[in-house]
Amino acid sequence: MRAIGREMTIESMKIFAPFFLDFPQKILYKHLVSKKIQAFHRGEVRSRRISMGTENDLPKLRNIDMFPAEVSGQKVICLRDPLNLSDKVFFIPYPTFFIVRLFDGQHSIVDIQTEFMRRFGELLYREKIQEIVDQFDEHFLLDSERFRRLEREIIENFKNAPVRPMALAGETYEEDPEKMRQTIGAFFAQPEGPGLPARSDGSGNLIGAIAPHIDYRRGGPCYAWAHKAIQESSQADLFIILGTAHSATQQPFALTQKDFQTPWGPVETDRAFLDEVRNLCPIDFYEDEFVHKAEHSIELQLIFLRALRPQKDSFRMVPILCGSFHEAILKDISPMELPGVGPFIEALQTAMAKRPKRVCLLASADLAHVGVRFGDAEAPNRFTLESMGEDDRRLLEYAERVDAEGFFNSIRLERDRRRICGFPPIYTLLKLVDAREGKLLKYDQSMDPPTQSVVTFASLAFFS
């Protein structure tokens, strides 16, 4: 299985693989700890009989998102389901995390009890450990038959649905179309924003862009820089959106032929274009289609595009999620040498060349992820933030020169120590875009004090 991409939700850090994800902060505090787990720590939950001979005799945690944080002065570990089977984010104290980390399919309840006694010198009743097991199973956090049944059902339902539903409506952005259009407009007018887009005269030559995929609250004005350039200078009616896959993929790219829902109605996917790509490159890039269900990086670009182009059928899209290229760093080879990467990019180039309509490439990508949330020992300070900004700008100079291999080598030489989550989509765009130059429009950093971490991001435009 391929490792997941660097970027995860803003709340979460992968414990089981060194890759990360960003998501809107308010989800982080929406659900602290389930009431039953709170009651457990207060000793209010009555013990249950331990079920012997069940599959949870050796409880095994799924590959869920975990990250350290501080809530009301207490250091906790936060757990979140990347498949969103449970709508809760769980905050658990360190002693409870000691128990949870032993949910590895190798330790029985008695084994966990023994390890707890050895570590803390206190007897923990087996019934209390079972309460935690039951709670985790109730919220589908264990690798159990109950979880697998639900997973199969959800995957099948998504496979049969003609439209990919909005995953973040009502949490990251407004469901109401008029309110959302006003929100998008406000990002342009903020002091950090670029100002409202001017009316296009039809002579623009923008053929590519890079925009963030961090949540709008922190990155909205930076999105606006890229989308102002697109609105003013692109004549495209087909957008190839290169998103960042924040879940594990078998293939380096994940495709879907589904339309994508927005507050203004669905955006149509160009299925004829995707059929052409499949004819040119018969690798099954639909194997990981389910990853599109919860992935936010394409969705957040579509909201901007649709808000600024309200006419129905004003454009179509090709949604592509880029998996991890980290193997290229480990092997010191070009990403083009990874299985499937070169043939797919070449197929896209051929399909784009055959299109009579104007095409715009849009990479949805953040940059560095540094700090305690992402596995570093210390929080960034003023010096490290300034140094990181210099490093990011040097990296983006390769993008401005449309130098894909230079961009990759810059990341490779430092072994991706800053965790550039947008490396795969940016590299792919630089290989595809036939531009004479790129231009950095906006660079920004977002520090998150509760988790002592920072995410950096930028907007760029590419011109023919």
N, C-alpha and C positions, 0 to 999 in steps of 0.2 A: 504494500500500500504506500502511496506517495505521502510524504509529509505535507501537512497543511501549510498554507501561506502564513506570512509573518503577522498580518494584521488580523486582530480579533476584535470583539466588542470592547468598548472603552472600559467596561467593568472587569474584563477577564484576562487571566493569564493561564495558558496551558501548562499543567503540571506534567502531563504525560508526553509532551513533545515540545521542543524549544521554539514554538511559534506562537504568534499573538494576534489579537483581534480587537477592534474598537467599536463601541456602541454608545448610545445616548446615556448621559449620566443619570437622568431622572429614573430610568429603569433600575439603576443600581439601588436606589433608596425606596423604590416602590414597595417592595416586599422585603422586610428584614429577615426574620426567622419565622418559620411557620409556627402558629400558636401551639401546636402540639409539642414541637421541639422546645419552645420556650417553657412550656409547662413541665416538660421532662427535666429541664435544668432546675426548675423550682421544686422538683420532687412531687408534683401534683398528679402525674400520670400513674394510674394503677398498673401494676405489672400484669403482663400477659403470659400465658403458658407458652414456653418455647416449643415451637413446632419441630419435632424431630423427624428426620427422614425426608425433609423437603430440600428443594434446590438451593435455598438460602442458608443451609447449614454451613456452606462455604461462601459467604456473600462476596460478590465481585462487582466493584464499581465500574460503571461505563466510563468511556473516555469523555468526561465532562470538563468544563472550563473551571479552573480554580485560580484564585489570586488573593494575595494578602491585602488587608486594608485596616483602617482604624475607624471605628464607629463609636462616637460618644466617649472617646478616650480609651476604648478597649481594643486591643489588637485581635483581629478575627481573620478567619479564612472564609472567602466567599465562593460559593459553588453555583454554577449556572449550567443549565442544559442547553447545548448548542442547537439541538433539534427543537427546542421550545415545547417539548411535550408537557412540561410543567411551566406555568407562567410565573413561578416564584424564583427569586434569587435567595439562596440560603446563606446566612451569616452564622458561622459556628466558631466557638472559642477554641483555642489551641488544644486543650486536653481532648475535646471531642474530635478534633481533626486527627489527633494521634490514633483514635479508634478507627476513624473513617479510612485513613491511609492503609489500614490492615485489611480493608475489603478488597482483597486481591485474588480471591478464588482459591487461596492456599491456606488461609487461617480460618479455623472454626470459631464459634462463639467462645468456647473454652480457651482456645489459643489466644484470642484477643484479650480475654479476661486475665490470662497469665502475663501477657506482655504489658498490660496496663499496670498490674501489680508490680512487675519488675521495674517499670519506668517511674511510677509515682508513689509506690509504697502504700497504696490504698486498695482495698477490695472494692471492685465494681461488680454489682450483681449482674448475673447473666441476663436477667429480665430487662435491665436497663440498656444493655447492649442490643438486645432484641428489639427494644423500642426504636432505637436508631435505625436498625435494619428495616423494620416495618415502615418507618417513615420514608426512608429512601426508596423502598420498593413502591410505596403508595404514589410517589411522585416520579416514578419511572427512571430513577437514577441508578438502579442496579441492572446488571446484565442478566436479566431473568427471562423466563418464557413469557411472563406478563408483558414485559417491555417489547420483546420480539414480536409478539402478536400485534401490538399497537403499531410498531414500526412498519410491519408488513402492510397493515391496513392504510396507514398514512401514505406510504410510498405508492401503493396501488391507486389510491384516490388522486394523488398528484399526477401520476402518469396518465390517468384518464381525463384529467381536466384540460379543456382547451385553452384556458387562460390562467396565467400565474397570478394569484391574488396578491394584494399589497401585504407585506409582512410588517411594516413599521407604522402604518396609518394609525393615528390616535395616540401614538407614543412618541415617535420622533418628529412627526409632522401632522398637521391638521387633515382630517378627512374631508372637511367642508371645502369645496373647490375655490370659492371666492375668498375665504379666509386664508387658504394656502397661497393663492396668488398674491394677496396683500403681504403675506409673510415673505415670500420670495422677493417681491419688489422692495421691501424694507432692507434686505441684505445689500442691495445695490446702493441704497441711500445712506447707509451707516458710514461713520467717519473712515473706517477701514475698507469700505467698499469702493467700487470704481465709478459710481454714478450710474444713472439709468442709461440703458442702451439707446443709441441714436438710430434713426430710421435707416435701414440699409438701402443703398442706391443700386444694388445688384452687381457691383463690380468687385466684390470681395474675393480674396484668394486664400482664405483660411481652409486648410484641408486636414487639420488635426489639432487636438488639444489634450492637455492633462489637467484634471481637476481632482480635488480631494474626495475622499469618501468618509471622512470623519463626520460626526453628527453635526447637524446644521447649527446647533446652539454655539458650538465652538468654531466651526469652519464656514458658516454661511457666507460671510463677506468674501472669503477666498474663493469659494465656488463661483460667486458672482463675477469675479474677474475673468475666469475662463468662459463663462456663459455669455458675458457681454461681448467678448471677442467673437464667439460663435454667432451670436445674434446679428452682429454688425457686419461680419466679414465672411460668413460661410453661406454658400448657396446650396448646400447639401439637402437632399431629400431622403438620404439613407445614412444613418449613423451606425457605425460598427463600434459597439461599446465593449471595451476590454475591461472587465471587472476583475477584482481580486477575490479568489476563492478562499474563504476563511474556514473551510472544512476540508477534510481529507479527500483526495481524489485519486483514482487509479490512473487516469490519463492526465497529461499536462494541460489539457483544455477540456472544458465541459460545455456542451451545446444544448440548446433546447429550441424547439420550433413553436413554443407557446407564445401567444401574445401576453403582454404585461399590463395588468390593471393599474390605473392611476385615478386620482380623484376626479379627473375629467373624462374618464372612460379609458378603454384599452388602447395601448399602442401596438400596432400590428408588426409582427415579426416577418421579415422577408424570407419566406420559406423557399422560394425559387433560388435565392442566393445560396441558402444553406444546402439545398439539393445539389447545386453546382459544386460546392466545396466537397460534399460527400463523394461525388463522382470523381473528383480530382484526387482525393485522399480518402481511401476507403476504411481508414482506422475508425473504430467505433468511439467517437467523441461524445456520444449520447449515453455512454455507460454511466456517467456521473450526473445525469440530468437532475436527479433529486437535490443536488447541492444548491440548485437555483431557488428552491422553495424558501429558505430562510436567509439567503445571502442578500445583503443590503447594498453592495457597492454599485450594482447596475440600477437598482430601484431609485437610489438617491440622485443619480444623474437624470433619470427620466422625469422626475418631478420638476426639475429646473427646465428641461427641454420642453415639456408639455405646458408648463405655466407660461412660457414665453412664446409658444406656438399653439395658441388655443384652437385654431381651426382643425376640425376633424380631418384625419388623413393627411395632415400637413407634412408628415415624414413617417418613414418606417425605420426599423432597426434590425440589427443582427446582434443578439446578446451572446457574449463569449466570456466565460469565466476562466481565468488563468490560474492553474495550480502552481505548486512550488517548483522553482528551478534550483533549489538549494543543492541538489545533487551535483550541478555543474561546478559549484564552489568547492564542494568536497573533493571532486575528481580533477579540478583544475582544467576543465574543458569548457568550450563555448556552449551556451545553452542550445545552440543549433545542432549540437552533437547528441543531445539527449533524445531518447526514443520518442518519436512522434512530433517533436517540436519543429524541426526543419521542414518535413513534408507538409505539415499543417500551415505554416507560414507561407510556404511556396504556393499552396493551393489557394490561400486567401489572396495572395498577390495576383494570381491568374484570374480568379473570379472578379476581383476589383477592376482589373484591366478590361474585362468584357462588359462592364456595366455602362450603359449609355448615360446614366444619371450621375449627378455629383455625389461623391461619398465623403463623409467626414469621419475620421478615426477619433475616438474619445477614450482615453485611458482613465479609469477611476482608481486613483492610487494615492496613498499617503507615503510618507518617507520614514524618518527614524522613530524608533520606539525605545526609550531609555528610561531607566528608573526601577524602583523596587517592584512595581507591578509586573515588570517584564523580566524579572530575575536578577537584576543588578543588586549589589550589596548596599549601595548608597543612593540617595536621591540626587538628582541633578542640582548643581549650584550655579551661581551667576557665571562663573568661569566656564563650566562645562556647557552651559547653554550657548554662550558666545562661540566656543570652539565648535560645537555641533552645528551652529548656523554657518560657520565658515566651511566646514566639511560638506554640509548639504549643498551649499552654493557651488563649491568645486565640482561636486557630483552632477549638479544640474547643468553645468557648462558643457558636459558631454551631450546632454539632451539637446541643448541649444545648437550644438554642432551636428545634431542628428547622427551621433556616433554610438550605435548600439553596443558594439564590442568594447569601446572605451568606457561606456557607462557600466557595463558588466564587470570589466577588469578593475575598476575603481572599487566596486563592492567586494570583488574576490580578494583583492590584495589585503583588505582589512578583515577578511573572513566574515564579512557582514556583521561586524560587532555592534553596529547601530540598528540592526534589524530593519532593513528597508523593505517594508511590506509590499510596496508598489513595484518592486524590482521586476516581476514577471510581466505585468501589463505594460509598464513603461518600455522595457526591452522589446516586447512584441510590437508596440506602436513604432518605435524607432526603426525596426526592421521593415515595417510595412509602409511608412509614410514617405512619399516622394516629395520631400520638402527641400527648399534651398536653405532654410534656416528655421530655428525655433527662437522664441522670445520668452524669457521669464517675466511673468506679469505680476506675481505676488508670491511672497514667501511668508510663512507664519509658524509660530510654535504655540502649543497649548499645554500649559502646566496644570497638573491635577494634584493639588496639595494632599487630599485624603489618601491617595495611593503613592505620593512622592514620585511621580512619573511624568514624562512629557512625550507628546506626539508632535511631529513636525510634518508640514505639508505645503504644497505650492500649486500654483496654476501657471500653465505655459500654453502658448499658442504656436502653431506651425503653419508656414505659408509657402505656397508654391512659387 
